[in-house]
Amino acid sequence: MKSPALLLLSIALMACGRLEHVGKAPAFTPVENGNEFFAMSAQPMPRTTEAHPPMQEASLWSGARNSLLGDRRAAQRGDILTVVIEIDDKAEISNSTGRSRAGTDSMGIPSMLGIPQRIDGRLPDGASMADAYATNSASSYKGDGQVSRNEKLTLRIAATIIETLPNGVLRIQGSQEVRVNYEVRELIVTGFVRPEDVSRQNEITYDKIAGARISYGGRGQISDVQQPRYGQQVADILLPF
């Protein structure tokens, strides 16, 4: 009796946590707790201690990022770049399998030195050794399967470089939340990019992000109604039928 009671108690505790949001708009995720804010606020270590002459710092033709001809693409920890997500995928898969088999076996010994006739005299009425055994079998199988997917997504999101790996690859992470009435739309993107893949417009397309993880969803009253209740989810997991 303890296990069902503990299960009901845990479900009740989860429901109590959601009761705090009744009549309130869903809250935003704090930006200060994310890796993006930490990467932008942490003081980076200086790459060089060499002092440049003042004349070189003021030159319009220097290669510094703040100069007129400087490269302003994101390249170090804390820099921001734009991720362009344009997904238009379509896949159709159709499979068909068929199999059939039929077999017939029979064996009889109508005459073998008169032995079948002698055995027939000892068998019940209607039984005979003329046909010792006969079998007939047949089986058939047919399977059809079809998968059709059509996905289209066009988004743009600003991401932050949160880490520079030893081989120079940049690890990026970006999040965006938009609240409309009582529904929050969430967009999250993470992955690894090469600095040379970042365009002069400081943009990179999603197909050049290694290990890309793109999440587009929401939370709020509409999303809550679309989800089954906790009891139904638990029943779907535990019930064998």
C-alpha positions as CSV (number, residue, x, y, z in Angstrom):
1,M,0.0,0.0,0.0
2,K,3.0,2.3,0.5
3,S,4.0,2.4,-3.2
4,P,0.6,3.6,-4.5
5,A,0.4,6.2,-1.7
6,L,3.9,7.5,-2.5
7,L,3.0,7.7,-6.2
8,L,-0.2,9.7,-5.5
9,L,1.8,12.0,-3.1
10,S,4.4,12.7,-5.8
11,I,1.7,13.5,-8.4
12,A,0.0,15.8,-5.9
13,L,3.3,17.6,-5.2
14,M,3.9,18.1,-8.9
15,A,0.4,19.5,-9.4
16,C,0.9,21.9,-6.4
17,G,3.9,23.4,-8.2
18,R,1.7,24.2,-11.2
19,L,-1.0,25.8,-9.1
20,E,1.3,28.8,-8.4
21,H,0.9,29.8,-12.1
22,V,-2.9,29.8,-12.2
23,G,-4.1,33.2,-13.5
24,K,-0.6,34.4,-14.2
25,A,1.4,34.7,-17.4
26,P,4.3,32.3,-17.7
27,A,7.5,33.9,-16.4
28,F,10.6,34.4,-18.5
29,T,13.7,32.4,-17.9
30,P,16.3,34.6,-16.1
31,V,19.0,35.6,-18.5
32,E,21.6,36.1,-15.7
33,N,21.6,32.3,-15.0
34,G,22.6,31.3,-18.6
35,N,25.9,30.6,-20.2
36,E,25.4,33.5,-22.6
37,F,25.4,36.1,-19.8
38,F,28.4,34.5,-18.1
39,A,30.4,34.4,-21.4
40,M,29.7,38.1,-22.0
41,S,30.3,39.3,-18.5
42,A,33.4,37.4,-17.7
43,Q,36.7,39.3,-18.2
44,P,38.7,37.5,-20.9
45,M,42.4,36.9,-20.4
46,P,44.6,39.2,-22.5
47,R,46.2,37.5,-25.6
48,T,49.3,39.6,-25.6
49,T,51.0,42.1,-23.3
50,E,52.8,43.9,-26.1
51,A,52.1,47.6,-26.1
52,H,51.3,49.2,-29.4
53,P,52.4,52.7,-30.3
54,P,49.7,55.3,-30.1
55,M,50.1,56.1,-33.7
56,Q,49.3,52.6,-34.8
57,E,46.2,52.5,-32.5
58,A,44.8,55.7,-34.2
59,S,45.5,54.6,-37.7
60,L,42.5,54.0,-40.0
61,W,44.3,51.2,-41.8
62,S,45.1,49.1,-38.8
63,G,43.8,45.6,-38.5
64,A,42.1,46.1,-35.2
65,R,38.4,45.2,-34.9
66,N,37.4,48.8,-34.1
67,S,39.2,50.2,-37.1
68,L,37.5,51.2,-40.4
69,L,38.7,48.0,-42.1
70,G,38.7,45.7,-39.1
71,D,37.0,42.3,-39.1
72,R,33.9,42.6,-36.9
73,R,32.8,39.0,-37.2
74,A,32.3,37.1,-34.0
75,A,35.5,35.3,-33.1
76,Q,36.0,35.1,-29.4
77,R,34.2,34.3,-26.2
78,G,31.3,36.7,-25.5
79,D,30.9,37.9,-29.1
80,I,27.4,37.7,-30.7
81,L,26.5,36.4,-34.1
82,T,23.2,35.8,-36.0
83,V,22.1,32.2,-36.7
84,V,19.8,31.9,-39.8
85,I,17.5,28.9,-39.7
86,E,15.8,28.0,-42.9
87,I,14.6,24.4,-42.8
88,D,12.5,23.1,-45.7
89,D,12.7,19.4,-45.6
90,K,10.5,16.8,-47.2
91,A,10.9,13.0,-47.0
92,E,8.8,10.2,-48.3
93,I,9.5,6.5,-47.7
94,S,7.3,3.6,-48.8
95,N,8.0,-0.1,-48.3
96,S,6.0,-3.1,-49.3
97,T,6.9,-6.7,-48.4
98,G,5.1,-9.9,-49.4
99,R,5.8,-13.6,-48.7
100,S,3.9,-16.8,-49.3
101,R,4.6,-20.5,-48.8
102,A,2.6,-23.7,-49.4
103,G,3.6,-27.3,-48.8
104,T,2.0,-30.8,-49.0
105,D,3.5,-34.1,-47.7
106,S,2.1,-37.6,-47.8
107,M,3.4,-41.1,-47.2
108,G,1.7,-44.5,-47.6
109,I,2.8,-48.1,-47.4
110,P,-0.1,-50.1,-49.0
111,S,2.1,-53.2,-49.5
112,M,5.2,-54.2,-47.6
113,L,5.4,-58.1,-47.3
114,G,1.8,-58.1,-46.2
115,I,2.6,-56.2,-43.0
116,P,0.1,-53.3,-43.5
117,Q,-2.7,-55.8,-44.1
118,R,-1.9,-57.6,-40.9
119,I,-1.8,-54.3,-39.0
120,D,-5.1,-53.3,-40.5
121,G,-6.8,-56.2,-38.9
122,R,-5.7,-55.0,-35.5
123,L,-6.7,-51.4,-36.1
124,P,-10.1,-49.9,-35.3
125,D,-12.7,-49.9,-38.0
126,G,-12.0,-47.3,-40.7
127,A,-8.2,-47.1,-39.9
128,S,-5.8,-48.3,-42.5
129,M,-2.0,-48.2,-43.1
130,A,-2.5,-47.4,-46.7
131,D,-1.8,-43.7,-45.9
132,A,0.5,-43.6,-43.0
133,Y,0.4,-39.8,-42.7
134,A,-0.6,-36.7,-44.8
135,T,0.1,-33.0,-44.0
136,N,-0.9,-29.8,-45.8
137,S,0.4,-26.4,-44.7
138,A,0.2,-22.9,-46.1
139,S,1.3,-19.5,-44.8
140,S,1.3,-16.0,-46.2
141,Y,2.6,-12.6,-45.1
142,K,2.1,-9.0,-46.4
143,G,3.4,-5.8,-44.9
144,D,3.1,-2.2,-46.1
145,G,4.7,0.9,-44.5
146,Q,4.8,4.6,-45.5
147,V,6.4,7.6,-43.9
148,S,5.7,11.2,-45.1
149,R,7.3,14.2,-43.5
150,N,7.2,17.9,-44.5
151,E,8.8,20.5,-42.3
152,K,9.4,24.2,-42.9
153,L,10.9,26.6,-40.5
154,T,12.3,30.1,-41.1
155,L,13.9,31.9,-38.1
156,R,16.7,34.2,-37.1
157,I,18.3,34.3,-33.7
158,A,21.3,36.0,-32.0
159,A,23.7,33.5,-30.4
160,T,26.7,34.1,-28.1
161,I,30.1,32.4,-28.3
162,I,30.4,30.8,-24.9
163,E,33.6,28.8,-25.4
164,T,36.6,28.6,-27.8
165,L,37.8,25.0,-28.1
166,P,41.5,24.2,-28.4
167,N,41.2,23.6,-32.2
168,G,39.7,27.0,-32.7
169,V,36.1,25.8,-33.1
170,L,33.5,28.1,-31.5
171,R,30.8,26.8,-29.2
172,I,27.6,28.9,-29.5
173,Q,24.4,29.1,-27.6
174,G,21.4,31.3,-28.2
175,S,17.9,31.6,-26.7
176,Q,14.9,33.8,-27.4
177,E,11.6,34.1,-25.6
178,V,8.5,36.0,-26.8
179,R,5.4,36.3,-24.7
180,V,2.0,36.9,-26.3
181,N,-0.8,37.1,-23.7
182,Y,-0.4,33.9,-21.7
183,E,1.8,32.0,-24.0
184,V,5.6,32.1,-24.3
185,R,7.3,31.1,-27.5
186,E,10.8,29.7,-26.9
187,L,13.6,29.3,-29.4
188,I,16.9,27.7,-28.4
189,V,19.9,26.9,-30.6
190,T,23.3,25.4,-29.6
191,G,26.2,23.9,-31.6
192,F,29.8,24.3,-32.8
193,V,30.9,26.5,-35.7
194,R,34.1,27.3,-37.5
195,P,35.2,31.0,-37.5
196,E,35.8,30.9,-41.2
197,D,32.1,29.9,-41.8
198,V,30.9,33.1,-40.3
199,S,30.0,35.5,-43.1
200,R,31.0,39.1,-43.4
201,Q,27.5,40.0,-42.2
202,N,28.3,38.2,-39.0
203,E,25.8,35.5,-39.9
204,I,25.9,31.7,-40.1
205,T,23.4,29.3,-41.5
206,Y,22.1,26.3,-39.5
207,D,23.6,23.7,-41.9
208,K,27.1,24.9,-41.0
209,I,26.6,24.2,-37.3
210,A,28.0,20.9,-36.1
211,G,26.0,19.1,-33.4
212,A,23.2,21.6,-33.9
213,R,20.4,21.4,-31.4
214,I,17.4,23.6,-32.4
215,S,14.3,23.7,-30.2
216,Y,11.2,25.6,-31.1
217,G,8.3,25.4,-28.8
218,G,6.3,27.2,-26.1
219,R,4.8,27.1,-22.7
220,G,1.7,28.6,-21.3
221,Q,-2.0,27.9,-21.2
222,I,-2.3,26.7,-24.8
223,S,0.6,24.3,-24.5
224,D,-0.7,23.1,-21.1
225,V,-4.0,22.1,-22.6
226,Q,-2.3,20.2,-25.4
227,Q,-0.4,18.0,-22.9
228,P,-2.1,14.9,-21.2
229,R,-2.6,15.1,-17.5
230,Y,0.0,13.6,-15.1
231,G,-2.3,10.7,-14.2
232,Q,-2.8,9.8,-17.8
233,Q,0.9,9.9,-18.5
234,V,1.6,7.6,-15.5
235,A,-1.2,5.2,-16.6
236,D,0.3,5.1,-20.2
237,I,3.7,4.1,-18.7
238,L,2.5,1.5,-16.2
239,L,-0.5,-0.2,-17.9
240,P,0.6,-3.1,-20.1
241,F,-2.4,-2.8,-22.4
